[in-house]
Amino acid sequence: MDARPGNDSGESMAVSSSRFSGLLKAGCLLAIAVTIHPKAMAAGQEHIEITLTRSACYGSCPAYQVTIHGDGLVHFTTGTSPVDAVDAVHRRFARARGVLLPGTHEDRIQPEAVQALARQFEAADFWQLKDEYRARVSDSPTKVVTLAVADRKKTVIDYVGTEAGMPKAVKELEEAIDRLAGTDRWVNGTADLIPWLEKTHFDFHSNQAAVLAVDAEATHADEATVIALIERGAPLDQTALPSMPLPGNAEVAGISLIEDSIRRGHAEVFKRMVKGGWLDRLGKAKAAASFADLAAGCSPAMVDAAADAGVDIDFAVSHPSQDKDEPQERTALAMLEDWGCTQNEAARLPTAERLLARGANPNHRDSLGRTPLYGVHRLDVLNLLLAHGADATAKSKDGNSMLFGSWDEAVILRLLQAGASPRGRYGDDGRTLAQMAKAQNMASVTKWLAAHPGAYRR
């Protein structure tokens, strides 16, 4: 049975995977409409209606409409018309609407919760707000909130409104609509998605289930949601073809899942894929390259799962490049301090700990002669590397020590104390360490250099 009754958009349940949709980071245009009957709170829950509409952008911004009725009915659909000319252009060129499970879906919530949301609008003094709060910026979400009571109607346009004097209460109202409707399960794939699918008699053995599992892991779904789809029988040996595929990118679902599990650091998904034989089908060499390239998914658990499965966690990955200054032959440990944990800073140190514990070499040199010390910006990570034998005296092929990959005062000072040479120049602007320390007000580094002139002979 189709999980999207009354779908007026003509879309299939297939979801546009990130690998097919070319996900871009951009602002999403957002519109919100809220309608509340004047006597609904006292006379009849069915007279309350709250609607939120989000529009498309050039990336994966969620484009959908959700309506909350006073009796608790929630109606969600991606079959919406463009909210403006910009939205229409976005829809022409965007390959994804940023919604994991597009279509039309319904659910029910407690009517009392709808009443509470209506009272939140009253508390926000909504009628007294300006009609529009618009900042002089571009490419940002637009939110339109409309409150209708009988034949009285109030609309507030929020375009980065918090920078144009808009009360914080408006943004809180916008968030409350999504939260109450539970749109995140359909948009991103939270744990609530699975019981809803079960209620709608979704076929977990269909190709739609394979597509959903692949796109869930490729985007922002909870790991538990992906595991639940696998365990309920999603056919991973099928090609998970989305509604708008890019030529040459279609893959068998199981291959896509194991690759994305490494990228996201989802160790439990990875283990299930290994158990199902998908690591053998992917190949351990390719898995090792992905592991290095993606810095172990910035996941301590992924490090152990990969090592236990026989994947080389110290594999040095290279990519063809015309730029001779682009480092090659880098390991997960080096990638970790480059960009691997930008979305999960708290996992950086424990991931490095597990990599070192499972045999990663803290003195591995890439194609430019740099070790994992190069680019370190956290003192705790630096101390961990040094404690595991990282050589602070090492120099890259250009003759610079590893401290020339850092702009952090505490890190630079610690490297100097550990034996790194201050002689050399930063590659981006040619400044010496002394010049950089002065320009960046690194008083402790400047003081250390003055007290240790002999360090320049290192």
N, C-alpha and C positions, 0 to 999 in steps of 0.2 A: 504494500500500500504506500502511496506517495505520502511523505511526511509534510507536504505543503498543500493543504486543501485550498481550493479556490485560487490557485496561482494565476494572476492575471498578467504576469510578466513574460510568460512563454519560456522561462529559463528552466533548464533541467536541474536536477539536484546536484549535478557535478559542480565541483568548486574549482575556481581558477587557482591553481597552485602557484606558489611564488616563483617556482622555476620556470613556469610558462608565462607568468604575468609581468615579469620584469619589475619587481617591487621597487619603488622609488620612495625616498623620504620627502614628503611634501605635506603641506597643510590640507586638511579636509574642510570642505564647506559644509556647514551644519545649520539646519533649520528646525525650530521647535515650535509647535502650535499647541496651546493648551486651552481647552474649553470647559468651563464649569457653569452649570446652570445655577441661577441665584438661590434657589431653594432646595438644591440637591442635597445639601448636608442635613437638612431637616426633613425633607419630604420624600426623597427618592434617590437611591444610589444610582439608578440607571440613567439619571440626567447628567452625570458627570462624565466628561470626556477629556482625556489628556493625550495629546499626540506629539510625538517627536519625529522630525524628518531630518536625515543627514544626506548631504549631496556628495557627489564624486569629486575627485581631484586627479592630478596627473599621476598619482601613485596608487596606493592601496587603501585610500581613505574609505571608511565604511559608508555606503550609500544605502539607506533604508528608511522606512517609516514604521514607527510603533505607536499604537493607540491603546490607551488604558481606559476602559469603560468603568462606570461607577459600580456595576454589578460584579466587577472583578475580571471581566474578559480582557485578555491581552491579545492584540492583533499586530503581527509583525510582517512586513513585506519589503522586498527589494524591488518590487514592481512599481517604482515611483517615476514621476515625470521630473525633468530638470527643474530646479527651483529658480534658475536664472540662466542667462546666456552663457556665462562662464561655466556653469555646471554642464550645459549642453556640449560645449567644446571638450570638456574633460571626459565626458562619457564617450565621445567619438574616438579618443586616442588611448584612454586607460584600458589595459587588458584585465584589470581586476577592480572590483568594487570594494575590496577590503572586508568582505563578509565571508566567513568560513562556510556557512550554510545558507546560500541564497534561496529565495523563494518566498512563499507565504506560510506563516506558522501561527498557531494559536495556543494559548494556555490560559489558566485561570489563577487568580490570586485572591486574597481575602478582601472583601469590599471595605473593611475597616481600614486597610492599608491605603486604599484610594482616598478615603476620607482624610486620613492623616496628611497625604500629599496635598490635598486641597487646602487644608489648614496652613500648610507651609507657604502656600502662595499668599494667603491672607497675612501671615506673619511678616512676609517680605514687603508688605505695603505696596503690592504690585501696581495698583491703580495710580499711585503717585510717581512712578518712575518716568523718566523721559522716554520718548518714543524710539530713540536711537542713541546708541553709544558706539561710535565708530572711530577707531584710531587710524592715523594716517600711515598705514603700512599696507603691504600687499601679500598675496599668497597665504592667507590665514583663514581659519574656519569662520564661517558666518553662522550665527545662531539667531533664530527668530522665535520669540516666545509670545504666544497670543493667549489671552485670557478672555473668554466670552461668558457673560452672565445675561441670560435672556437675550435682548437685542442690544445689550451694551458690550462693547468689545475693546480690548486693549492689546496693542502689539508693541513689543520691545525688540529692537534689532541690536544684537550684540556682535560686533566685529572687533575682536580684541578689546572688548569694552572695558576691561579692568584697567587699561591704559588710557581710558577716556572718561574716567569718573564713574564708571558703573559700579554699583554696590556689589559686594561679594555674594550677597544673597541670590542674585540672578544666576550666577554660575552654579551655586549650590542647588538651585531648582533644576537646572539642566541636568546635573549629575543625578539628582534624585529620581528623575523620570527613567533614565536608563537603569538605575539600580533597582527600582521597584518592578519594572517590566522584565528584568533579567535578560536584557539584550546581549550581555556579554557571552552567554552560552552559545548563541547563534553567530555572533560576530567573531569571537575568538576561540570558543571551544572550551569553556570551563567545565568542571565536573558535573554541573547540572544538565549538561547536554544529553548525557547518556540516559538518565531516567526519562527525560522528555521524549527521546527517540523511541524508547521502549513503549511509552504510552501511545505513541502514534503508529505502533506496529511496523516500525522501520525494518527493512530486510537487511540484517547485518551480514548476509552472505552475498549481497549483490555487488555489482561493479561500483555502484554509488558508494557503498561502504568502503571499498578500496580507495576510491578517489578522496573520500572524506578523511580516511586515515592518513593518506599521503599529505594532503593539504593541511591537516591539523598539525602534523609534525613539522611541516615546512614553514609554518607561520608561527602562531602564538598560543596554540592550544596547550592546556595542562598535560603533563606527561601521563597522568592517570587516565585522561580522556583517550589518548592514543592507545595506551595499553588495553583499555576496555574495548576499543574497537577491534584490536587484534584478537583479544581473547574471545570475543563474540563471533569470530569467524570471518572477518573481512578477507576476501580472496586475494592474497598478496602475490599470487603468481599471475595475476592479470595486469594488463597495461592500464594504468590509472590515467585515462585521457580526459583532460578538462574540456570545458565548453569552448575555449579559445586557445588551442595549443599553438606553440611556436614550432616551426618545422625542425625536425631532427632532435627534439628534446624529450620525446616520450620515452618513459622507462617503465620497466616492470615495477609494480608497487613495492615489493620487498626490497629491491635495490635502492629505490628512492628513500625508503624508510630507514634503512641502516646507515646510509650516508648522512641523512639529516639528523639522525640520533647522535652521531658523532659531533656534528656542528653545534647542536643545541646542548650537548653534554647530558643527554638523557640516557643514563646508564642502564636503567631497567628496560627501556625499549630496546637498547642495543643487545642486552642479554637475551631477550626473547627472540630477537632476529638471529643471533648466533645459534641459539637452540634450534631454530627452524632451518638452519643450514644456509642462511643468507650471507654470512661472512665468507664462506667457501665460494659462493657464487660471485660475490663482489671481488674477492681476492684480497689476501692479507696485505700485499704490497700497496694496493690502491687504498685500502683502509688506513694503512700507516701514513700514506701521503696526506690523506684527509685529516687524520689525527694531528699531524704536524702543522699543516696549513691552518687548521682551525683551533690551534692551541688547546687541544684536548677538550674543546667545548667549554673551557674554563670550569671544569668539573672534577674534583678529586675522585668522585665515584667512577667517572668515565675512565680515568687513568687506570684504576684497578681493574675495571671491567675489560678494558682493551688489553692490558698486560696479561690478565688471566686467560684471555682468548688467544694469546700468542701473537698479538700485534706488536710490532716494534715501536715502543713509545719514544725512542730516541732517533727515529728516522729523520734524515735531512732532506727536506723537500726543495725542489727548484722549479722555476717557471721560465720559459723562454722570454727574454726581454732585450730590447734594443738599448736599454739604459745600463751602461757599464757600472753605474753607481748603485744599481738596485741589487741588494744582497741576495744571494742564492744559498742553497744548502743550509737552510735554517731548520732548527728542531722546534718541537712544541715548547720547550723551555724558553727558547729565545722569543718565539712568537707571543708567549704569555705576557712578556713585558712590553711588547710592541703595541698590540691592539686587542689581544685575545680576550681581555676581561673588561673592556670598556663598559659593558652593560651589566657587569656583575663584579664590582670591585672587591666585595667581601670574600669572593672565592679565589682571588689571585694568590694569596699566600698559601692557603691549604692545597691548592692545585700544584703549586711549585713544590711543596713539601712531598706530595705523593709522587710527583715525577722524579724527584731526587731519590726518594726511597725505593722506587722501582727501577733505578739504574740510569737515569738521565745524566749525561756528562756536563758538569757546569763549566768545563773548559773547551767544549766543542767550538770549532772555528768555522764561520761561514765563509763564503767566497771572497769576502773583503777582509778576512782575518779577524773578525770581531767575535767575541764570546758572548754568552748570555748576560754578562755584566753590562754590556753596552746597551744603553737605553733604559736601564733601571731607574725608576723614579720614586720608589718607596724604600725607606731605610730598612724596614723589616724584611723585605724580600732580599735586599742586598746582604744583610747580615746572615740570612739563611744560606745564600749562595756561598758566601765566604766561609761559613761554618762547614760546608760540604766540600771545601777544597778549591773553590774558584780562585784563580790566580789574578790578584789585583795588579800585578806588574806586567801583565800581558799587553802587547801593543798590536794594533791592526796593521795591515799592509801599508797604510799611509804614514806609519810611524807614531801615530797618536795612541795614547793609552785609552782605556775604556771610559774614563771619566768624561771624555769629550762627547759622549752620547747623553750626558745628563745636564740639566739646568737646575737641579734641586740642590740647595746649599748643603743640607745635611748629608745627602748622598755623596756629593763631591768631597766634602770634608772627610767622610769615612773612607772613601777610596784613597785619598791622599795619605791618611793615617795607615792604611793597609799596604801602601807601597806603590801606588799608581804615580806615574810621572806627570808633573804639571806642564811639561814642555810639549808644545804643539799648538794647533789652532782649530777653532770650531769651523766645520765645513761650510756652514750656511753664510757666515759673514766674515770669516777669516780672523776673528778676534782671538787673542790669547786668553788663557784662563784668568790672568790678572785683570785684563781689560773687561772680561765678562763679569768677574766678581765685583769690580767697581761699578759697572753699569747696572748690575742687578742688586746692588747693596748687600752683597754677601760678606758681611763683616767678619765672620769667623774664618772664611776661606782667605780673605785678604790678610788677616792677622797670621794665619798659619803659614802662608807663603812668605811673609816677611820674616817669620821666625825660623824658616827652614830653607834658606837659599840653596843649600846643597841638593835639595830635591830635584832641581833642574838637571842634575847630572845623571839621573836615573835612566 
